[in-house]
Amino acid sequence: MAELPDIESLQLLVLVGRRGSLTAAASEAGVSQPAASKRISRLERRLGVRLLARTRRGSTLTAAGELVTGWAERVLDDLDVLVEGTAALRRESSGHLTVAASLTVAEHLLPTWLGELRRSAPELHVGLQVTNSSRVCDLVRDAVVDLGFIESPGSLRGLRSHAVADDRVAIYRLHWRGRRVLFVNDAGWKTERRLLDAGLDLRADVLVAGRHRTDGSLGDEFLAAVSPRAIIAGDAGFPPEERLDPAKASRWRQLGIAVFDQRETGGVTIRPDEDQLRIEGFLNGQTVKLSAARDLE
């Protein structure tokens, strides 16, 4: 395995990207320009990629350097998450504030919150337990922890709760040779309503959707606007309230729509070619071929 780049060199590279030159980056990092240049040269040798364009007027990032800088930023962000998360775990037994969090919250949200808390209240020690949502609720009810974070709809029995964050869902549509695949994930009926009210052309050959746990998403009006020939929905790993409603799937099939329930199909492959769009379930082999594209353009 190739020798990994050191953290200080990655931090310096990111500074070059932010400040626009090696000289400015070196000044902010508190090192001399020659020392900074040697550090970047060593990084280039380790990665086998030229990161800086060096001229008499200074050194700036190459096109490859800009790409590597973006990747380096993500590595450093992930490192911050690791440091903040393990620091909280380390303080679990002696924390003055004990927190329990579900796996998803602990991975994606809690590191940032803990970092902000540390900056605003550095004297406060926080202990953290990471477990599933049901266990988090039990720990709060039994007063084992002071505070719990989970992803949950509605009220929780015997507990006071307050919504502190909501996830974001990207909606996008793939166009390919006159065919459209619309991805709405589990956006929910409010998002569907906004799309309908905006008067957008939502038609697509294939609809890839999940069921939002708190509402009646994928309603008849939205389905009529999309007018799909196939729907890929649900997942065996989803909570029961997010899985595809069998009655709804049956009604779709009666309308002549091919339904891929991922509890049965597992992963689904969409393969476009010159004449058709081929959709195939991984586990059960369910296959649908959508021939000549409709006039959607």
C-alpha positions in Angstrom: 0.0 0.0 0.0 1.3 3.5 -0.9 2.4 5.8 1.9 -0.5 7.9 3.0 -0.3 11.7 3.0 0.1 13.4 6.3 -2.7 15.6 7.7 -0.6 18.8 7.8 0.1 18.6 4.1 -3.6 18.1 3.3 -4.4 21.1 5.5 -1.8 23.2 3.7 -3.2 22.1 0.3 -6.7 23.1 1.4 -5.4 26.5 2.5 -3.8 27.0 -0.9 -7.2 26.4 -2.5 -8.9 28.8 -0.1 -6.3 31.6 -0.2 -5.5 31.3 -3.9 -1.7 31.0 -3.5 1.0 29.0 -1.7 2.5 32.2 -0.2 -0.8 33.2 1.4 -1.4 29.6 2.6 2.0 29.4 4.1 1.5 32.7 6.0 -1.8 31.5 7.5 -0.3 28.1 8.4 2.6 29.8 10.2 5.4 28.2 8.1 7.9 29.7 5.6 7.1 29.7 1.9 10.1 27.4 1.2 9.0 24.9 3.9 5.4 25.0 2.5 6.7 24.4 -1.0 8.7 21.3 0.2 5.7 20.0 2.0 3.5 20.2 -1.1 6.3 18.7 -3.3 6.4 15.7 -0.9 2.6 15.4 -1.1 2.8 15.4 -4.9 5.4 12.6 -4.9 3.3 10.5 -2.5 0.1 11.0 -4.6 1.9 10.9 -8.0 0.0 13.9 -9.2 1.1 17.5 -9.9 -0.9 19.7 -7.6 0.6 23.2 -8.1 1.5 25.2 -11.2 4.7 27.1 -10.2 5.5 30.3 -12.0 7.6 33.4 -11.2 4.4 35.1 -10.0 3.7 32.3 -7.5 2.1 28.9 -7.2 -1.6 28.1 -7.8 -3.5 24.8 -8.0 -3.6 22.8 -11.2 -6.9 21.3 -12.4 -5.9 18.0 -10.7 -4.9 20.0 -7.6 -8.4 21.5 -7.4 -9.9 18.0 -7.5 -7.5 16.6 -4.8 -8.2 19.7 -2.7 -11.9 18.9 -2.7 -11.2 15.4 -1.6 -8.8 16.5 1.0 -11.5 18.8 2.5 -13.8 15.9 2.9 -11.1 13.8 4.5 -10.4 16.6 7.0 -14.1 17.0 7.7 -14.4 13.3 8.4 -11.4 13.5 10.7 -13.1 16.2 12.7 -16.1 14.0 13.0 -13.9 11.2 14.3 -12.2 13.4 16.8 -15.4 14.9 18.1 -17.2 11.6 18.2 -14.5 9.7 20.0 -14.0 12.5 22.5 -17.7 12.2 23.5 -17.4 8.5 23.7 -14.3 8.9 25.9 -16.2 11.1 28.3 -19.2 8.7 28.6 -18.5 7.4 32.1 -17.7 10.8 33.6 -19.9 13.1 31.7 -22.0 15.7 33.4 -24.5 15.7 30.6 -25.3 12.2 29.3 -26.7 11.8 25.8 -28.0 8.8 23.9 -28.4 9.0 20.1 -29.5 6.7 17.3 -26.9 5.5 14.9 -28.0 7.8 12.1 -28.1 10.9 14.3 -24.7 10.0 15.8 -23.1 9.6 12.5 -24.5 12.6 10.6 -25.7 15.3 13.1 -24.2 14.8 16.5 -20.6 15.5 15.8 -21.4 19.0 14.6 -23.7 19.7 17.6 -21.1 18.4 20.0 -18.5 20.7 18.4 -20.8 23.7 18.8 -21.6 22.8 22.4 -17.9 22.4 23.2 -17.2 25.9 21.8 -20.0 27.5 23.7 -19.6 25.6 26.9 -16.0 24.2 27.1 -16.4 23.4 30.8 -19.3 21.0 30.2 -18.4 17.3 29.8 -20.7 15.2 27.6 -21.1 11.4 27.8 -22.5 9.7 24.7 -24.1 6.3 24.1 -24.9 5.3 20.5 -27.6 2.7 20.1 -30.9 2.1 18.2 -33.9 4.5 18.5 -36.0 2.2 20.7 -33.1 1.8 23.2 -32.5 5.5 23.2 -36.2 6.0 24.4 -35.7 3.4 27.1 -32.6 5.0 28.4 -34.3 8.4 28.7 -37.4 6.9 30.3 -35.3 5.1 32.9 -33.3 8.3 33.5 -30.0 6.5 32.5 -29.3 9.5 30.2 -30.3 13.1 30.4 -31.2 13.6 26.7 -31.9 11.4 23.6 -31.8 12.0 19.9 -33.7 9.8 17.4 -35.4 10.0 14.1 -39.1 9.6 14.9 -42.5 10.8 13.7 -45.1 12.2 16.1 -45.2 12.0 19.9 -43.3 9.5 22.0 -45.1 7.7 24.8 -44.2 9.0 28.2 -41.6 11.4 26.9 -41.5 15.1 26.0 -40.0 15.7 22.6 -39.0 18.6 20.4 -38.0 18.5 16.7 -34.5 19.9 16.3 -33.7 19.0 12.7 -35.3 17.6 9.5 -33.5 15.7 6.7 -33.3 17.0 3.1 -34.3 14.9 0.2 -33.0 15.5 -3.3 -35.5 15.1 -6.2 -34.1 14.7 -9.6 -35.0 13.3 -13.0 -32.7 11.4 -15.4 -33.2 12.1 -19.1 -31.9 9.6 -21.6 -32.8 9.4 -25.3 -36.3 10.5 -24.7 -36.8 8.4 -21.6 -37.2 9.8 -18.1 -36.6 8.3 -14.7 -37.9 10.4 -11.8 -36.3 9.9 -8.3 -38.4 11.3 -5.5 -37.1 9.2 -2.6 -39.3 9.6 0.5 -40.0 13.3 -0.1 -43.6 13.1 1.3 -46.9 14.5 0.2 -46.0 18.2 1.1 -43.2 18.1 -1.5 -45.4 16.3 -4.0 -48.0 19.0 -3.4 -45.5 21.7 -4.1 -44.4 20.0 -7.3 -48.0 19.8 -8.5 -48.8 23.4 -7.5 -45.7 24.6 -9.5 -47.3 23.2 -12.6 -44.2 21.3 -13.6 -44.1 18.5 -16.2 -43.5 15.5 -14.0 -44.1 12.8 -16.5 -41.6 9.9 -16.4 -41.3 6.3 -17.6 -40.0 5.1 -14.3 -40.8 6.4 -10.8 -38.3 5.6 -8.0 -39.9 6.4 -4.7 -40.1 5.6 -1.1 -43.0 6.0 1.4 -42.7 8.8 3.9 -43.4 7.5 7.3 -45.7 10.3 8.5 -48.0 10.9 5.5 -49.8 9.5 2.5 -47.2 10.2 -0.1 -47.5 8.8 -3.7 -51.1 9.8 -3.9 -53.3 9.3 -6.9 -53.0 12.9 -8.1 -49.2 12.8 -8.1 -49.2 9.4 -9.7 -51.5 10.7 -12.5 -49.1 13.6 -13.1 -46.1 11.4 -13.3 -47.9 8.7 -15.4 -45.2 6.1 -14.9 -45.0 2.8 -16.7 -43.0 1.3 -13.8 -42.5 2.1 -10.1 -39.6 1.0 -8.0 -40.5 1.3 -4.3 -39.8 0.2 -0.8 -36.9 -1.7 0.7 -36.8 -4.7 3.0 -34.5 -2.7 5.4 -37.0 0.1 5.8 -39.1 0.4 9.0 -42.6 -1.0 8.5 -44.2 2.5 8.3 -41.9 3.3 5.3 -42.5 0.1 3.3 -44.7 -0.1 0.3 -48.4 -0.5 1.1 -49.5 -3.8 -0.5 -53.0 -2.4 -1.2 -51.5 0.6 -3.0 -49.1 -1.7 -5.0 -52.1 -3.9 -6.0 -54.0 -0.8 -7.2 -51.0 0.3 -9.3 -50.8 -3.1 -10.9 -54.4 -2.9 -11.8 -53.7 0.3 -13.6 -51.1 -1.5 -15.8 -48.1 -0.2 -13.9 -45.2 -2.6 -13.3 -44.4 -2.5 -9.6 -41.0 -3.5 -8.2 -41.4 -4.0 -4.5 -37.8 -4.2 -3.2 -38.8 -6.4 -0.3 -39.2 -9.0 -3.0 -36.8 -7.9 -5.8 -33.9 -6.6 -3.6 -31.8 -4.3 -5.7 -33.2 -3.2 -9.1 -31.1 -2.6 -12.2 -32.2 -0.2 -14.9 -30.4 -0.8 -18.2 -31.1 1.5 -21.2 -30.2 0.6 -24.7 -31.1 1.7 -28.2 -34.6 0.2 -28.3 -35.8 -0.3 -24.8 -35.4 0.4 -21.0 -34.8 -2.9 -19.2 -35.7 -3.1 -15.5 -34.7 -6.2 -13.6 -35.0 -7.3 -9.9 -31.9 -8.9 -8.4 -33.5 -11.5 -6.1 -36.6 -12.7 -7.9 -35.6 -12.0 -11.5 -38.7 -9.8 -12.2 -38.0 -8.2 -15.5 -39.9 -5.5 -17.5 -38.9 -4.1 -20.9 -40.2 -0.7 -21.7 -40.1 -0.4 -25.5 -40.1 2.8 -27.7 -40.2 5.9 -25.5 -43.3 8.0 -25.2 -43.3 11.5 -26.4 -42.1 13.1 -23.2 -39.7 15.7 -24.7 
